[in-house]
Amino acid sequence: MKTLTFVESTCNLNGHKQAQRLDMTSQPTDIKTEFSEKAFEHLLAAPDELARFMQIAGYSPDALRRAVDSSELKSALIDYFAQNEALLLSMCANSGIDPNRFMRIWSQDQIHDA
């Protein structure tokens, strides 16, 4: 967990500037989850591509439903998009994701699997 500290300049009633310290706690973002959710949303909007993903990854409709939120499905989605450049670029453009950042996450995932 990170703590971010900001100094805000304010004026008091006499018009004198005072510094006010604001502490904000930020939760670390699970970027792999965010990217896999965007990838899954992209597949849900393209039934033919979803069927292709399910066939390649070995998911039946029931198995896919049970796998939602699992680390295995997250990895499979990221891997699937990383290996299909056109699909990756389309999803990134529609989701506002930097494709290079996506590929760095995929690369880190590959290192952890090795």
C-alpha positions in Angstrom: 0.0 0.0 0.0 1.4 3.4 -0.9 0.8 6.6 0.9 0.9 9.7 -1.2 1.5 13.1 0.5 0.4 16.3 -1.2 1.0 19.8 0.0 -1.9 22.2 -0.8 -1.6 25.9 -0.5 -4.6 27.6 1.0 -5.4 31.0 2.3 -6.7 31.6 5.8 -9.2 34.3 6.8 -6.4 36.9 7.0 -5.3 36.3 3.5 -2.1 34.6 4.6 -1.0 31.5 2.7 -0.8 28.3 4.7 0.4 24.9 3.7 -2.0 22.1 4.4 -0.7 18.5 4.3 -3.0 15.9 2.8 -2.2 12.2 3.1 -3.9 9.9 0.7 -3.6 6.2 0.7 -3.8 4.4 -2.6 -4.4 0.7 -3.1 -2.1 -1.0 -5.5 -4.0 -1.7 -8.8 -4.0 -5.3 -10.0 -3.3 -4.4 -13.6 -3.5 -8.0 -14.7 -7.1 -8.2 -13.5 -7.9 -4.9 -15.2 -6.4 -6.0 -18.5 -8.0 -9.5 -18.4 -11.4 -7.9 -17.7 -11.0 -5.6 -20.7 -10.0 -8.6 -22.9 -12.9 -10.6 -21.7 -15.3 -7.7 -22.4 -13.8 -7.5 -25.9 -14.4 -11.2 -26.5 -18.0 -11.0 -25.2 -18.7 -8.4 -27.9 -17.4 -10.7 -30.6 -19.0 -14.2 -30.2 -16.9 -15.8 -33.0 -13.7 -14.7 -31.3 -15.0 -15.8 -28.0 -15.7 -19.3 -29.4 -12.2 -19.4 -30.9 -10.7 -18.4 -27.5 -12.7 -21.1 -25.8 -11.7 -23.8 -28.3 -8.0 -22.9 -28.1 -7.9 -22.5 -24.3 -10.0 -25.6 -23.8 -13.0 -24.0 -22.1 -16.6 -25.3 -22.4 -19.3 -22.7 -21.6 -19.7 -24.2 -18.1 -16.0 -24.3 -17.5 -15.7 -20.7 -18.6 -18.5 -19.6 -16.2 -16.7 -21.4 -13.3 -13.4 -19.9 -14.3 -14.5 -16.3 -14.1 -12.2 -14.4 -11.7 -9.6 -17.2 -11.6 -6.0 -16.5 -12.2 -5.9 -19.3 -14.9 -8.5 -17.5 -16.9 -6.8 -14.1 -16.5 -3.5 -15.6 -17.8 -5.3 -17.4 -20.6 -7.0 -14.2 -21.8 -3.8 -12.2 -21.6 -1.9 -14.9 -23.4 -4.6 -15.2 -26.1 -4.5 -11.4 -26.9 -0.7 -11.2 -26.7 -0.5 -13.9 -29.5 -3.0 -12.1 -31.7 -1.7 -8.7 -32.7 -4.8 -7.5 -34.6 -7.1 -8.5 -31.7 -4.7 -6.9 -29.2 -4.5 -3.6 -31.0 -8.3 -3.5 -31.4 -8.9 -4.2 -27.8 -6.3 -1.7 -26.7 -7.7 1.0 -29.0 -11.2 0.4 -27.7 -10.1 0.3 -24.0 -7.5 3.0 -24.0 -4.7 0.6 -23.0 -1.2 1.1 -24.2 -0.3 -2.1 -26.1 3.3 -2.0 -24.9 2.1 -1.9 -21.3 -0.1 -4.9 -22.0 2.8 -6.8 -23.5 5.0 -6.0 -20.4 2.3 -7.5 -18.2 2.1 -10.6 -20.5 5.9 -10.9 -20.4 5.9 -10.8 -16.6 3.2 -13.4 -16.5 5.4 -15.7 -18.7 8.3 -15.3 -16.3 6.2 -16.2 -13.3 4.9 -19.3 -15.2 8.4 -20.5 -16.0 
